[in-house]
């Protein structure tokens, strides 16, 4: 079946350090989305990437979609304690309407 | 955006019983989904709730165990039938609109 894997599973960083999570799909995607889930909360949409090789920035967050549309990354520059949470990519397999969530990366930021 | 009301927020149930989770969206949406999330784990798609037709289930999930209704474009229910402790999890309703997924606050289910 379709799988979306993320690495690393966990990441602890000192406040101010950078953070990157990588997402890999077993199938080609029409688009990929990124979500953030705070402890005890539900996933909240961050961004959608559609085009091959697309790069989007949101303040300290940079999102990239791979050329083959099977992988993506999220990079956070100079992490803050408010960045704590689990980051999920969610892939939309080509030809479907559904979203398959990645395994997630749990980020902990140490002040 | 979409605001999703999901209830109950939590329940403790006896094995062998059934629980129906309700999900109400404040606007009409074409696509609604049901996910399951174990604590500290990712979201697993159970099914796509189709308005006016049978839900589309993912591998490992069947209609007899997880019957889903979608009577209109703003409402859906998921029933967890003949529950066992392995069904203990958080169940999340989701609506797809404006090219993004919005989630309900989830139902935390514990089966004794």
Interface residues (C-beta under 8 A of the other chain):
Chain A: X1 X33 X35 X42 X43 X44 X45 X48 X88 X90 X97 X98 X99 X100 X101 X102 X103 X104 X106
Chain B: X31 X33 X35 X40 X41 X42 X43 X44 X45 X48 X58 X59 X92 X96 X99 X100 X101 X102 X103 X104 X105 X106
